[in-house]
Amino acid sequence: MQAVFGMFDERIKEINLYFDAIKELDNIKVNDVSKNKYFNKEFIKILKANTLIMIYNLVESTVMGSIQEVYDKLKSEDITYAIARKEIKDIWFSYKFNQVYDQLAHFNSYKEKALEIVNSILLGETIELDKKATSISGNIDAQKIRNLCSEHGITFKVDKSCHGGMVLETVKNKRNELAHGTLSFAECGRDYTIGELESIKSETITFLSGFLNGVKKYYDEKGYKIRD
């Protein structure tokens, strides 16, 4: 899990550096405008909107990176179907069966996949999963994170200061509007002060910190295995 925590810290440093630059530009006095060719109120709006994309990327990389760490641990410890907890068994079974949909599905396809699954269980093969095994394919918010944790048997505490992670839905929605072109960067940035964006950043980081601690506990205590 050290790699995920390291990446999390690095992404936060990037975002904080970006905020510092925006605040410096935004604080330029009118008489000093000529000294900085990038000073422009419209440009400031664009920069502010981009913070929401950076924050969303922090959310997605943290969540998917953490789950992938768990999946890598399953492989490195040779976790088989017999000793995996029920939630992991269900995820693996669905993951394997859904692979049929990548083919021209017909009776023989399902039959072959069923035999493959049965043989894998009987032979005690190691469970192998990747990000396709999760129910998340983008559009991550607090509820999707809770659902993901529930599906894996992971528990985590949400600090009261982040209000249940409500801001993650705002971040997700704004990111989608910007990515799909339904909202311009200047229009988006116009709706937020730098102080409001810093609050969004802070609450998001607090929520993700709780999530990371929950996954680490699950990882360290081998929560993916059947209890002895």
Secondary structure, 3 states (H helix, E strand, C coil): CHHHHHHHHHHHHHHHHHHHHHHHHHCCCHHHHHHCCCCCHHHHHHHHHHHHHHHHHHHHHHHHHHHHHHHHHHHHCCCECCCECHHHHHHHHHHHHHHHHHCCCCHHHHHHHHHHHHHHHHCCCECCCCHHHCCCCCCCCHHHHHHHHHHHCCCCCCCHHHHHHCHHHHHHHHHHHHHCCCCCHHHHHHCCCHHHHHHHHHHHHHHHHHHHHHHHHHHHCCCCECCC
